[in-house]
């Protein structure tokens, strides 16, 4: 739902895509991207910021609910999950 830009009050939290409103697997790809490091925001409660490891620039903002998808995924099942996501999008 986040990638579809269906957030309450037009919030951009958890919209981990450059093409909001379009159904893609960008959310999972960007959430699990190893070039992004996640840190708690020091000014907003319940907000995490994703920074590019090389440049240090802010890339994304998300909530703990968004980040739980990244921590809960079983990496042994990740290739199968991604394949299923790609097949469901292409059909």
C-alpha positions in Angstrom: 0.0 0.0 0.0 2.9 2.3 0.7 4.3 2.1 -2.8 0.8 2.9 -4.1 1.0 6.1 -2.2 -2.1 5.2 -0.1 -0.9 6.8 3.1 -3.0 8.7 5.6 -2.8 12.4 5.2 -0.4 12.2 2.2 2.5 11.1 4.3 5.6 10.1 2.5 6.8 7.8 5.3 7.4 4.3 4.0 7.0 5.2 0.4 10.3 3.6 -0.7 9.9 4.2 -4.4 10.6 6.9 -6.9 7.3 6.1 -8.7 4.5 6.3 -6.1 1.2 5.2 -7.3 2.6 2.5 -9.5 2.5 -1.2 -8.3 6.1 -2.4 -8.2 8.4 -4.3 -5.9 10.4 -1.2 -5.2 9.4 -1.1 -1.5 11.1 -4.5 -0.8 14.1 -3.8 -3.1 14.8 -0.4 -1.5 14.1 -1.7 2.0 16.6 -4.5 1.7 19.2 -2.5 -0.3 22.5 -3.0 1.4 23.7 0.5 0.3 21.2 2.0 2.7 21.8 2.3 6.4 18.8 2.9 8.7 19.0 5.2 11.8 16.4 6.5 14.2 15.5 10.1 13.5 16.6 12.3 16.4 13.8 14.8 15.9 10.7 12.7 15.1 9.5 9.9 17.3 8.7 6.7 15.4 10.6 7.7 12.3 13.7 6.0 10.8 15.8 7.6 8.1 17.6 5.6 5.4 21.0 7.1 4.3 23.1 6.2 1.4 26.3 4.5 2.8 28.6 6.1 0.3 27.4 9.7 0.1 25.6 9.9 3.5 22.6 11.6 1.8 19.1 10.9 3.0 17.3 8.5 0.7 14.1 7.4 2.5 12.0 7.8 5.7 10.1 5.0 7.2 8.3 3.8 10.3 9.2 0.8 12.5 6.2 -1.0 10.9 7.8 -0.6 7.5 11.2 -1.8 8.7 9.8 -4.9 10.3 9.3 -6.4 6.8 13.1 -6.2 6.3 14.0 -7.7 9.6 11.4 -10.5 9.4 12.2 -11.8 6.0 14.0 -15.1 5.9 16.9 -14.5 3.6 16.8 -18.2 2.4 13.3 -17.5 1.1 14.0 -14.1 -0.3 14.8 -15.2 -3.9 11.5 -17.2 -4.1 9.6 -14.2 -2.6 11.1 -11.8 -5.1 10.3 -14.2 -8.0 6.7 -14.4 -6.8 6.5 -10.6 -6.6 7.9 -10.2 -10.1 5.5 -12.8 -11.5 2.5 -11.2 -9.8 3.4 -7.8 -11.2 4.0 -9.0 -14.7 0.7 -10.8 -14.9 
